[in-house]
């Protein structure tokens, strides 16, 4: 079930075909039970096609639309004429020759000059200015209500050939089961050199699949259809009845929460307030509840908002919601003559100002680094990479655990559910075990061992060029385990938000086994909210941080 997967070099002119077939074979092997017998037979027939036909089929699948003119297909790497490859595809049922088109599809296939040529007789019966645009010409022809007909009947004088691609629904289903989403297109995968990066090997078993049944796949596709309709501008109230009900699959339920979040947003914009409240109330998305509360506030229903907010404040969905609830409860308390919850006291942030000559080709962070760095107290520019990297190395087993919905194929930088609301909860015992090492003495060995064993493997947390061995060793020597545990625990509270906003620089003092994290701000720059929250967290827990404001001496 976990044989090494083949990758193609970009030097091979048919590399895209090999990558595409990698996807198809992976899905055929690991998700074959979620395909119908007809779909499995189609895949087998695809792989049995002559190579030129398979390569052309991949090219068509990667292109937009489902109708193609032979004159627009120019792929010399096929090793055979395009018409022969099309004949093979037509004989096998992958394309249809000379399909029937309505007037809109015809205009989509032709240029404006070709439309005039093909529809000359139509236009002669009902004259249209020669300068008319293609849009105007289509509107004019649409009023004549022509019946659909084959391409060769629309334009009998052409020697071009039009084909329609079949079975795109199967290709979309394959793409979904491989990527775990429909956001990534075929070119995202088949037009890259898969062997350029190295990836962690994660066991892939039936139990670790996100899709446990064909119904799971159908449910995802139904939700995607709802999202597509929203993006096309359809009214949310007509889409709402088609949103699938709650499901026991937590991965799919997270996707449903995102759909409801967007449906509520669109309903709010179109004035459908009650629908927006209902959608946000059913959504578990981290932003949905706060939007629901703000809408209740705008609707002048403070009592309802107060009741929901008072319950929410005890279990906020991240720091962003916690701050939003704090401000909202303060406003509602005034309207309802209630006592607002006490706002936490926040420590002042230490700061210093440096006046430096403006460098010609150096960022403000590097200018501050060069000024602050000393032989016995070196300063490193790490920004978000150091703490994230140490976390990624210590918690590698938890991050790459083969849980359902985490990994869909062998080319993941991180679990696919990394930013999902229940990411940590599903791995709580694994993360607890990793962080427990910080209470003993073996955490350094764990981090060092993973740094060596995983060197160069792609990771969303470990940026290998920055996390060099000297930086790693200084960090392990100077940052106490208790501080690392606090930092990692905050990361785990909201990995989407907390992976950024950490200070730019870190100063190590190896002789004293101490350190200081320093945020650098240049002229006109200011602290962002997520940076302030990191600084305040560190100060509240006794971690050494400060802000360094840089001014250029020329300006003064």
C-alpha positions in Angstrom: 0.0 0.0 0.0 3.0 2.3 0.4 5.3 1.6 -2.5 7.7 4.4 -3.5 5.9 6.7 -5.9 7.4 7.5 -9.3 8.3 11.0 -10.2 9.2 12.5 -13.6 12.0 14.9 -14.5 11.2 18.1 -16.3 13.8 17.0 -18.9 11.3 14.4 -20.1 9.0 16.2 -22.6 6.1 13.9 -21.4 6.7 14.6 -17.7 3.2 15.9 -17.3 1.8 12.6 -18.5 3.8 10.6 -16.0 2.8 12.9 -13.2 -0.9 12.7 -14.2 -0.7 8.9 -14.3 0.9 9.0 -10.9 -2.3 10.6 -9.6 -4.6 8.3 -11.5 -2.7 5.1 -10.3 -2.6 6.4 -6.7 -6.4 6.9 -6.6 -7.0 3.6 -8.4 -4.9 1.8 -5.8 -5.9 3.7 -2.6 -9.5 4.7 -3.3 -10.6 2.1 -5.8 -13.4 1.0 -3.5 -14.9 4.5 -3.6 -15.2 4.3 -7.4 -17.9 2.5 -9.3 -17.0 -0.5 -11.5 -17.6 1.7 -14.6 -15.2 4.3 -13.3 -12.5 1.7 -12.5 -13.0 0.3 -16.0 -12.6 3.8 -17.5 -9.3 4.3 -15.6 -8.0 1.0 -16.8 -9.0 1.9 -20.4 -7.3 5.2 -20.1 -4.0 3.6 -19.0 -4.2 1.2 -22.0 -4.5 4.0 -24.6 -1.5 4.6 -26.9 1.0 7.1 -25.4 0.2 10.0 -27.8 -3.5 9.7 -27.1 -2.9 9.6 -23.3 -0.6 12.7 -23.5 -3.2 14.6 -25.5 -6.0 13.7 -23.1 -3.9 15.0 -20.2 -3.4 18.3 -22.2 -7.1 18.6 -22.7 -8.0 17.9 -19.1 -5.5 20.6 -18.0 -7.0 23.2 -20.3 -10.1 25.3 -19.4 -13.4 24.3 -20.9 -14.5 21.0 -22.4 -14.6 21.8 -26.2 -11.5 22.1 -28.3 -10.7 22.8 -31.9 -8.0 20.7 -33.6 -6.4 23.8 -35.1 -5.7 25.1 -31.6 -3.9 22.0 -30.4 -0.2 22.1 -31.0 1.8 19.6 -29.0 4.9 18.3 -30.9 6.0 16.2 -28.0 3.2 13.8 -28.6 5.3 12.0 -31.2 2.2 11.6 -33.5 -0.1 13.9 -35.4 -2.8 15.5 -33.3 -5.6 14.2 -35.6 -4.4 10.6 -35.0 -4.4 11.1 -31.3 -7.8 12.6 -31.4 -9.1 9.6 -33.5 -7.8 7.3 -30.8 -9.5 9.3 -28.1 -12.8 9.4 -30.0 -12.7 5.7 -30.7 -12.2 5.0 -27.0 -15.0 7.4 -26.0 -12.9 10.1 -24.3 -13.9 12.8 -26.8 -16.8 13.3 -29.1 -16.3 14.4 -32.7 -18.4 17.2 -34.0 -20.5 17.7 -30.9 -23.9 19.5 -30.9 -23.7 23.1 -29.8 -26.1 25.8 -28.8 -25.5 29.4 -30.0 -23.6 30.3 -26.8 -21.3 27.4 -27.1 -20.7 28.2 -30.8 -19.7 31.8 -30.0 -17.4 30.5 -27.3 -15.6 28.3 -29.8 -15.2 31.0 -32.6 -13.6 34.4 -33.0 -15.7 37.3 -33.9 -14.5 37.1 -37.6 -15.3 33.4 -37.6 -18.8 34.0 -36.2 -19.5 36.4 -39.1 -18.2 33.8 -41.6 -20.2 30.9 -40.1 -23.4 32.8 -39.5 -23.3 34.9 -42.7 -26.7 33.6 -43.8 -28.3 34.3 -40.5 -26.9 37.8 -40.3 -28.0 38.5 -43.9 -31.6 37.8 -43.1 -31.5 40.2 -40.1 -28.7 42.7 -40.9 -26.3 43.7 -38.2 -23.7 46.5 -38.5 -20.3 45.2 -39.6 -18.7 46.8 -36.6 -20.9 45.0 -34.1 -19.0 43.4 -31.2 -19.1 39.7 -30.6 -21.3 40.3 -27.5 -23.8 42.3 -29.6 -23.7 39.7 -32.4 -24.5 36.9 -29.8 -27.4 38.8 -28.4 -28.7 39.4 -31.9 -28.5 35.7 -32.8 -29.9 34.6 -29.5 -33.1 36.5 -30.3 -33.5 34.4 -33.5 -33.7 31.3 -31.1 -31.7 28.9 -33.3 -31.9 25.2 -32.4 -28.6 23.5 -31.3 -26.8 21.7 -34.1 -23.4 20.1 -34.8 -20.4 22.2 -35.3 -20.0 21.2 -38.9 -23.6 22.2 -39.6 -23.1 25.6 -38.0 -20.0 26.2 -40.1 -20.0 23.8 -43.1 -17.3 25.7 -45.0 -14.6 25.1 -42.3 -12.0 22.3 -42.5 -11.4 22.5 -38.7 -12.5 19.9 -36.3 -14.2 20.4 -32.9 -14.2 17.8 -30.2 -15.9 17.7 -26.8 -14.1 16.2 -23.8 -16.1 13.5 -21.9 -15.8 12.2 -18.3 -14.7 15.4 -16.7 -16.8 14.5 -13.6 -14.5 11.5 -13.2 -11.4 13.6 -13.5 -12.8 16.0 -10.9 -13.5 13.1 -8.5 -10.0 11.7 -9.0 -8.5 15.2 -8.4 -10.6 15.6 -5.2 -9.6 12.2 -3.8 -5.9 12.9 -4.5 -5.6 16.5 -3.3 -8.4 16.5 -0.7 -9.8 19.7 -2.3 -10.9 21.1 -5.7 -8.9 24.3 -5.2 -5.8 22.8 -6.6 -5.9 22.3 -10.4 -4.3 19.6 -12.5 -1.5 22.0 -13.6 -0.7 22.7 -9.9 0.6 19.1 -9.8 1.4 17.7 -13.2 3.5 20.7 -14.4 5.9 20.6 -11.5 9.0 18.5 -10.9 7.9 16.2 -8.1 11.4 15.0 -7.4 12.6 18.5 -6.7 11.5 18.3 -3.0 11.8 15.5 -0.5 8.8 14.6 1.6 8.2 12.8 4.8 6.9 9.3 4.3 3.5 8.9 6.0 1.8 5.5 6.1 -1.3 5.6 4.1 -3.9 3.0 5.1 -7.7 2.7 4.5 -8.3 3.9 8.1 -6.3 7.1 7.5 -8.3 8.2 4.5 -10.5 11.3 4.8 -13.1 9.8 2.5 -14.4 6.6 4.0 -17.3 6.1 1.6 -18.4 7.2 -1.7 -21.1 9.2 0.0 -18.3 11.3 1.6 -17.0 12.2 -1.8 -20.5 13.0 -3.1 -21.1 15.2 0.0 -17.9 17.1 -0.7 -18.8 17.6 -4.3 -22.3 18.8 -3.3 -20.8 21.4 -1.0 -18.4 22.5 -3.7 -21.4 22.9 -6.1 -23.0 25.2 -3.5 -19.8 27.2 -3.2 -19.5 27.5 -6.9 -23.1 28.8 -7.1 -22.3 31.4 -4.4 -19.3 32.6 -6.3 -21.4 32.8 -9.4 -23.7 35.3 -7.6 -26.7 33.1 -7.0 -28.9 34.2 -4.1 -28.0 32.5 -0.8 -31.6 31.6 0.0 -31.9 29.4 -3.0 -28.6 27.6 -2.2 -29.4 27.1 1.5 -31.8 24.1 1.0 -29.0 22.3 -0.9 -26.4 22.6 1.8 -25.8 19.0 3.0 -26.9 18.4 6.7 -24.5 17.8 9.5 -22.3 14.7 9.1 -20.3 12.5 11.5 -17.1 12.9 9.4 -15.3 15.7 11.2 -13.2 16.7 8.2 -16.3 17.1 6.0 -18.1 19.0 8.9 -15.2 21.5 8.9 -15.7 22.0 5.2 -19.4 22.5 5.8 -18.6 25.1 8.5 -16.5 27.1 5.9 -19.3 26.9 3.4 -21.8 28.2 6.0 -19.4 30.9 6.9 -19.3 32.1 3.3 -23.1 31.7 2.8 -23.7 33.8 5.9 -21.4 36.5 4.6 -23.2 36.6 1.3 -26.6 36.6 2.9 -25.6 39.5 5.2 -24.4 41.5 2.2 -27.7 40.9 0.4 -29.8 41.9 3.3 -30.9 38.4 4.3 -30.2 38.9 8.0 -32.1 35.9 9.4 -30.4 33.5 7.0 -27.0 34.9 7.9 -27.7 34.4 11.6 -28.8 30.9 11.0 -25.9 30.0 8.8 -23.3 31.5 11.2 -25.1 29.8 14.1 -24.6 26.4 12.5 -21.0 27.1 11.4 -18.1 26.0 13.6 -15.8 28.3 11.8 -13.6 30.4 14.1 -15.0 33.7 12.7 -18.7 32.8 12.4 -19.8 33.3 16.0 -18.3 36.8 16.2 -20.0 37.8 12.9 -23.3 36.4 14.2 -22.9 38.6 17.4 -22.0 41.7 15.5 -25.0 41.3 13.2 -27.3 40.8 16.3 -25.8 44.1 17.6 -26.5 45.9 14.3 -30.1 44.5 14.3 -30.5 46.1 17.8 -31.0 42.7 19.5 -28.6 43.3 22.4 -30.2 40.8 24.8 -29.6 37.9 22.3 -26.1 39.0 21.6 -25.3 39.3 25.3 -26.5 35.8 26.1 -24.5 34.2 23.2 -21.4 36.3 24.0 -21.4 35.5 27.7 -21.3 31.8 26.9 -18.7 32.3 24.2 -16.3 34.3 26.3 -15.5 31.1 28.4 -14.4 29.2 25.4 -13.2 31.6 22.6 -12.2 30.3 19.2 -8.8 31.8 19.2 -7.3 35.1 20.3 -9.0 37.1 17.6 -12.4 36.1 18.8 -11.4 36.7 22.5 -10.4 40.3 21.7 -13.6 40.8 19.6 -15.8 39.4 22.4 -14.0 41.7 24.9 -14.9 44.8 22.9 -18.4 43.6 22.0 -19.3 42.8 25.7 -18.1 46.2 26.7 -20.4 47.9 24.2 -23.4 45.7 25.1 -22.9 46.2 28.8 -23.5 49.9 28.4 -26.7 49.3 26.4 -28.1 46.8 28.8 -26.8 48.4 32.0 -24.7 45.3 32.8 -21.3 44.9 34.3 -18.8 44.0 31.6 -16.1 41.4 32.2 -12.9 42.9 33.6 -10.4 43.4 30.8 -7.1 41.8 31.5 -4.3 44.1 32.4 -1.7 44.2 29.7 2.0 44.9 30.4 3.8 47.8 28.8 6.1 46.7 26.0 9.8 47.6 26.5 11.2 49.6 23.6 14.4 51.3 22.4 15.2 53.6 19.6 18.3 53.4 17.3 19.4 56.2 15.0 21.5 54.6 12.3 22.9 55.7 8.9 20.6 54.5 6.2 22.2 51.6 4.3 22.0 51.5 0.6 21.1 47.8 0.1 20.0 46.4 3.5 16.7 45.9 5.2 16.0 47.7 8.5 16.1 44.3 10.3 19.6 43.6 9.0 20.7 47.1 9.9 19.5 46.7 13.4 21.1 43.2 13.6 24.5 44.5 12.6 24.4 47.3 15.1 23.2 45.1 18.0 25.3 42.0 17.4 28.4 41.5 19.5 31.0 38.8 19.6 29.8 37.5 23.0 26.1 38.2 22.2 25.4 37.4 18.6 22.1 38.4 17.0 20.3 36.3 14.5 17.5 37.3 12.0 15.0 34.5 12.5 11.5 36.2 12.5 9.0 33.3 12.6 11.4 30.5 11.6 13.2 29.7 14.9 10.3 29.0 17.3 8.3 27.4 14.5 11.3 25.3 13.6 12.0 24.1 17.1 8.3 23.3 17.5 8.2 21.4 14.2 11.3 19.3 15.2 10.0 18.4 18.6 6.5 17.7 17.5 7.4 16.0 14.2 5.6 12.7 15.2 2.4 14.5 16.0 2.4 16.7 12.9 3.0 13.8 10.6 0.7 11.3 12.3 -1.5 9.4 9.7 -4.9 10.6 10.9 -8.0 10.6 8.6 -8.0 13.7 6.4 -4.4 14.6 7.2 -2.6 13.3 4.2 -4.0 12.5 0.8 -0.9 11.8 -1.2 2.9 11.5 -0.7 3.7 15.2 -1.5 2.5 17.1 1.6 4.5 19.9 3.3 2.1 19.7 6.3 -1.2 17.9 7.2 -4.1 19.0 5.1 -6.1 19.8 8.2 -3.4 21.9 9.7 -5.6 25.0 10.0 -8.8 23.2 10.8 -10.4 24.0 14.2 -10.0 20.5 15.6 -6.4 20.0 14.4 -4.8 19.9 17.9 -7.8 18.2 19.6 -7.5 15.2 17.2 -3.8 14.9 18.1 -3.9 16.1 21.8 -2.3 13.0 23.2 0.5 13.1 20.6 1.2 16.8 21.3 1.1 16.2 25.1 3.7 13.5 24.7 6.0 15.8 22.7 5.7 18.7 25.1 6.1 16.4 28.1 9.7 16.0 26.9 10.3 19.6 27.9 9.6 18.7 31.5 12.5 16.2 31.4 15.9 16.3 30.0 15.6 14.5 26.7 13.9 17.3 24.6 17.2 18.5 23.3 18.1 15.0 22.1 14.7 14.7 20.4 15.1 18.0 18.6 18.7 17.2 17.6 17.8 13.7 16.4 15.0 15.0 14.2 17.1 17.8 12.9 19.6 15.2 11.6 17.1 12.5 10.6 14.7 14.8 8.8 17.3 17.2 7.3 16.0 18.6 4.0 12.5 17.1 4.2 9.8 19.6 3.2 8.0 21.0 6.2 5.6 23.9 6.8 7.4 24.6 10.1 11.1 23.9 9.6 12.9 26.3 7.3 16.2 24.5 6.9 18.4 27.3 5.5 17.7 29.4 8.6 17.7 26.7 11.2 21.4 25.8 10.9 23.2 23.7 13.4 24.9 26.8 15.1 21.6 28.6 15.5 19.9 25.4 16.7 22.6 24.8 19.4 22.6 28.4 20.6 18.8 28.2 20.9 18.9 25.0 22.9 21.6 26.3 25.2 20.0 29.8 25.8 16.2 29.3 25.7 14.9 27.5 28.8 12.7 24.5 28.4 9.9 26.2 30.3 10.0 29.1 27.9 9.8 26.8 24.9 6.8 25.0 26.4 5.0 28.3 26.9 5.7 29.3 23.3 4.7 26.0 21.9 1.5 25.9 23.9 0.5 29.3 22.5 1.3 28.1 19.0 -1.0 25.1 19.5 -3.9 27.4 20.6 -4.2 28.7 17.0 -1.6 27.5 14.5 -3.1 29.5 11.7 -2.7 32.8 13.5 0.2 32.2 15.9 2.7 30.9 13.4 3.3 34.5 12.4 3.9 37.7 14.4 7.0 36.5 16.3 9.9 39.0 16.8 12.4 39.5 14.0 15.6 39.1 15.9 16.9 37.0 18.7 20.0 37.9 20.7 21.9 35.0 22.4 24.2 35.4 25.3 25.8 31.9 25.6 28.0 32.7 28.5 24.9 33.6 30.6 22.6 31.1 28.9 20.1 33.9 28.2 18.4 35.4 25.2 16.2 38.3 24.1 13.7 38.4 21.2 13.6 41.8 19.5 10.9 43.1 17.1 12.3 45.7 14.7 10.2 48.6 13.3 11.5 51.0 10.7 10.5 54.6 10.1 6.7 54.9 9.7 6.1 51.2 10.6 4.0 50.2 13.6 3.2 47.0 15.5 0.5 44.8 14.0 -2.2 43.3 16.3 -0.8 39.8 16.0 2.7 41.0 16.9 1.3 42.9 19.9 -0.4 39.8 21.1 2.8 37.8 20.9 4.8 40.5 22.8 2.1 40.8 25.5 2.0 37.0 25.9 5.8 36.9 26.3 5.8 39.7 28.9 2.9 38.2 30.8 4.9 35.0 31.2 8.3 36.5 31.9 9.9 35.9 28.5 12.4 38.6 27.4 11.1 40.6 24.5 11.3 44.2 23.3 10.7 46.5 20.3 13.5 48.3 18.6 12.5 51.4 16.6 15.0 52.4 13.9 15.3 55.9 12.6 17.7 57.0 9.9 20.2 59.7 10.8 19.8 61.5 7.4 16.1 62.0 8.1 16.9 63.7 11.4 
